[in-house]
Amino acid sequence: MCVLLANALDNAIEACDKITQKNILKFIHIRSILNKSFIIFEIKNSIVGYLSENKLNTSKDDASNHGLGLLSIKNTANKYLGTTYIEISKNLFTLNIMLQI
């Protein structure tokens, strides 16, 4: 669980650091929902980016190393019979991680 949240927060912080436009509010919201059989972590943060063919594009110079945090989150969740869901809209990135407990 620590690996999942650490990667998600690192990604959110990095995304907010990249925002230079004054009209885009920088924020990170974290919420958890506990149910009888699972826990959901929802991390929302502001971004400057866009969606192309259902993939988040990077502004990094080294694009080959970008996205490893998200891949690690997905692989770790899958390893523990969990799932991830990503939604991207204008200046908003939402990551949901659902894990069985």
Residue, then its C-alpha position, 0 to 999 in steps of 0.5 A: m500500500c505504501v508503494l502505491l500511495a508513494n508513487a501516486l503522491d510523487n506523480a501528483i506533486e511532480a504534475c503540480d510543480k510543472i504548472t506555471q500558468k497563473n490561471i490553473l489552481k495547483f491542488i492535490h486531494i486524497r480520499s479513502i473509502l473503506n468498505k467491508s471487503f475493499i478500500i479505495f484510494e482516490i488521488k486527484n491533482s491538477i495537471v497541464g497535459y492532454l490525452s491522446e489515444n487514451k494515453l497521457n502525454t509527457s512534457k518530460d525531455d526523457a519520455s522513455n522513462h515517463g509513466l513508470g510510476l503509473l505502471s508500477i501502481k497498476n502492477t502492484a495493484n494487480k499483484y494484490l488483486g486490485t484495480t486502478y482507474i485513471e480519468i483525465s479531463k481538462n487540467l484534472f488527473t484522477l487516479n482510483i486504486m481499489l484493493q481487497i482487504 
